[in-house]
Amino acid sequence: MDLQFYGANTISINFKDHKFVFDDNLNEIGLDSVTKASDVAFFTGQHQDSIAHLVFDSAGEFEISAVSVIGLPAAAYLDVDGKTTMFKIILNDLTVLITGNINPNIPDYLLEEIGLIDVLMMPVGGLGLMLDPVQALKVIKAIEPKIFIPTYYQTDNLKYKQPHLTLDNIIEQLGLEVKSREIKLKLRPSELTDKTQLVILEKV
């Protein structure tokens, strides 16, 4: 299983001949969409139409090419009545959780549904728009992933309507040592530890 990051909260999970693409709203921030017709698209919140042959944007349980996908409803950031969908991806011995712009106060029943997570990918752009690093740490401590990868921070060539925290801001405020910086993260169960490690996925 490989992970790549394209900016904002756009992420891909690649395995064998399959590609899952998450939150590809890149057209809204000055970049080209990375989704192809052969891909499977997932959206944690509102989204444009997608050319993907399969699109998932709500809670439920799905099986796609031997991959288990669980969509979990969660409260949206600063709007407990608003909803977003977290996607839990299970392939072989690896479990990845990709969140949208969630509220940091995750109830116990939802933490039980989330369960054990190897990799957590979550927006940490801050500045009142989404989780800031302090709030992100609250989520990290609750979920206890083996790897945490931040998304939705300020990067070159992205035309956000409002500024976001830079990656340097986020790393400093998280207070976690960066284990590695990767263009493509190849996940191997044998390399995971019990202590949460901060991994930076460089924008493709």
C-alpha positions as CSV (number, residue, x, y, z in Angstrom):
1,M,0.0,0.0,0.0
2,D,1.4,3.4,-1.0
3,L,0.2,6.8,0.1
4,Q,0.7,10.1,-1.8
5,F,-0.3,13.7,-1.1
6,Y,-1.4,16.3,-3.7
7,G,-2.2,19.3,-1.5
8,A,-5.2,20.4,0.5
9,N,-6.8,17.1,1.8
10,T,-6.3,15.3,-1.5
11,I,-4.7,11.9,-0.9
12,S,-4.3,8.7,-2.9
13,I,-3.9,5.1,-1.7
14,N,-2.4,2.9,-4.3
15,F,-2.3,-0.9,-4.3
16,K,-1.8,-3.4,-7.1
17,D,-3.7,-2.0,-10.0
18,H,-6.1,0.1,-8.0
19,K,-6.1,3.7,-6.8
20,F,-8.4,5.3,-4.2
21,V,-8.5,9.1,-4.3
22,F,-9.7,11.2,-1.4
23,D,-11.1,14.7,-1.4
24,D,-10.0,15.7,-4.9
25,N,-11.3,19.3,-4.9
26,L,-8.0,20.6,-6.4
27,N,-9.8,22.4,-9.1
28,E,-11.2,24.8,-6.5
29,I,-7.7,25.9,-5.4
30,G,-5.9,26.4,-8.7
31,L,-4.7,22.9,-9.5
32,D,-5.8,20.1,-11.9
33,S,-7.7,17.2,-10.6
34,V,-5.7,14.0,-10.2
35,T,-8.7,11.6,-10.4
36,K,-9.0,9.3,-13.4
37,A,-12.0,7.5,-14.7
38,S,-10.6,4.2,-13.5
39,D,-10.1,5.4,-9.9
40,V,-12.4,5.1,-6.9
41,A,-13.2,8.5,-5.3
42,F,-14.0,9.3,-1.7
43,F,-15.2,12.6,-0.3
44,T,-15.3,13.5,3.4
45,G,-17.6,16.5,2.8
46,Q,-19.1,18.6,0.0
47,H,-17.6,18.1,-3.4
48,Q,-17.8,18.6,-7.1
49,D,-18.8,16.0,-9.6
50,S,-16.1,13.3,-10.1
51,I,-15.2,11.3,-13.2
52,A,-14.3,8.3,-11.1
53,H,-16.3,5.2,-11.8
54,L,-17.2,4.8,-8.2
55,V,-17.8,7.6,-5.7
56,F,-18.4,7.3,-2.0
57,D,-19.3,10.3,0.2
58,S,-21.4,9.0,3.1
59,A,-21.3,6.5,6.0
60,G,-21.5,2.8,5.4
61,E,-19.4,-0.4,4.9
62,F,-18.0,-1.4,1.5
63,E,-15.8,-4.0,0.0
64,I,-13.8,-2.9,-3.0
65,S,-11.2,-5.3,-4.5
66,A,-10.5,-7.1,-1.3
67,V,-10.3,-3.8,0.6
68,S,-12.7,-3.1,3.5
69,V,-13.9,0.5,3.6
70,I,-15.8,1.9,6.6
71,G,-17.4,5.3,6.4
72,L,-17.9,6.8,9.8
73,P,-20.0,9.9,10.4
74,A,-18.4,12.5,12.6
75,A,-19.2,16.0,13.8
76,A,-17.8,18.8,11.6
77,Y,-15.3,21.3,12.9
78,L,-17.0,24.2,14.8
79,D,-20.4,22.7,13.9
80,V,-21.5,19.8,16.1
81,D,-24.7,19.5,14.0
82,G,-22.8,19.5,10.7
83,K,-21.5,16.1,9.5
84,T,-18.4,14.9,7.8
85,T,-17.4,11.4,6.9
86,M,-14.2,9.7,8.0
87,F,-13.0,6.7,5.9
88,K,-11.3,3.7,7.5
89,I,-9.4,1.7,5.0
90,I,-8.4,-1.9,5.9
91,L,-6.0,-3.8,3.6
92,N,-4.2,-6.9,4.7
93,D,-2.6,-6.0,8.1
94,L,-2.8,-2.2,7.6
95,T,-5.5,0.3,8.6
96,V,-5.6,3.9,7.5
97,L,-8.0,6.6,8.7
98,I,-8.6,9.6,6.6
99,T,-10.6,12.4,8.1
100,G,-12.1,15.6,6.8
101,N,-12.5,18.8,8.8
102,I,-13.6,17.1,12.0
103,N,-14.5,18.4,15.5
104,P,-11.7,17.4,17.9
105,N,-14.1,16.2,20.6
106,I,-14.6,12.6,19.4
107,P,-17.1,10.7,21.5
108,D,-16.2,7.4,23.1
109,Y,-18.6,5.4,21.0
110,L,-16.9,6.7,17.8
111,L,-13.4,6.0,19.2
112,E,-14.5,2.4,19.7
113,E,-15.7,2.2,16.0
114,I,-12.4,3.8,14.9
115,G,-10.5,1.1,16.8
116,L,-6.8,0.5,16.1
117,I,-5.3,2.7,13.4
118,D,-1.9,2.4,11.8
119,V,-2.0,5.7,9.9
120,L,-4.0,8.8,10.6
121,M,-4.2,11.6,8.0
122,M,-6.0,14.7,9.1
123,P,-6.3,18.5,8.1
124,V,-4.3,20.7,10.5
125,G,-4.5,24.1,8.7
126,G,-5.7,26.0,11.8
127,L,-6.4,29.7,11.9
128,G,-10.1,29.1,12.8
129,L,-10.8,27.2,9.6
130,M,-10.0,23.7,10.8
131,L,-8.1,21.9,13.5
132,D,-5.0,23.6,14.7
133,P,-2.0,21.6,16.0
134,V,-3.1,21.7,19.7
135,Q,-6.5,20.4,18.7
136,A,-4.9,17.8,16.4
137,L,-2.8,16.5,19.3
138,K,-6.0,15.9,21.3
139,V,-7.3,13.7,18.4
140,I,-3.9,12.0,18.0
141,K,-3.8,11.1,21.8
142,A,-7.4,9.8,21.6
143,I,-6.8,7.6,18.5
144,E,-3.1,6.7,19.1
145,P,-2.1,6.0,15.5
146,K,1.3,4.6,14.8
147,I,1.9,7.3,12.1
148,F,0.3,10.7,11.8
149,I,0.4,12.6,8.5
150,P,-0.9,16.2,8.5
151,T,-2.7,17.7,5.5
152,Y,-4.4,20.9,4.4
153,Y,-1.6,23.3,5.3
154,Q,-0.2,26.2,3.2
155,T,1.8,25.0,0.2
156,D,3.1,26.7,-2.9
157,N,0.7,27.2,-5.8
158,L,-2.5,26.5,-3.8
159,K,-5.0,29.4,-4.0
160,Y,-6.8,29.1,-0.7
161,K,-9.5,31.7,0.0
162,Q,-7.9,32.3,3.3
163,P,-4.3,31.6,4.5
164,H,-3.5,28.4,6.4
165,L,-0.7,27.5,8.8
166,T,2.6,26.5,7.1
167,L,4.1,23.0,7.6
168,D,6.9,24.5,9.7
169,N,4.2,26.1,12.0
170,I,2.5,22.8,12.4
171,I,5.6,20.8,13.1
172,E,6.7,23.3,15.7
173,Q,3.4,23.4,17.5
174,L,2.8,19.6,17.4
175,G,6.1,19.1,19.2
176,L,6.6,15.7,17.5
177,E,9.9,14.7,15.9
178,V,9.6,14.2,12.2
179,K,10.5,10.5,11.5
180,S,10.8,11.0,7.7
181,R,9.8,13.0,4.7
182,E,8.5,11.1,1.7
183,I,7.2,11.7,-1.8
184,K,5.5,8.3,-1.7
185,L,5.0,6.4,1.6
186,K,5.2,2.6,1.3
187,L,3.5,1.2,4.3
188,R,5.1,-2.0,5.8
189,P,3.6,-3.4,9.0
190,S,7.1,-4.5,10.2
191,E,8.3,-0.9,10.3
192,L,5.5,0.4,12.5
193,T,6.1,1.1,16.2
194,D,3.7,1.5,19.1
195,K,4.7,5.2,19.6
196,T,3.1,7.7,17.2
197,Q,5.5,8.9,14.6
198,L,5.2,12.1,12.6
199,V,5.7,11.5,8.8
200,I,5.6,14.3,6.3
201,L,4.2,13.5,2.8
202,E,5.6,16.0,0.4
203,K,3.2,17.4,-2.1
204,V,3.4,15.6,-5.5
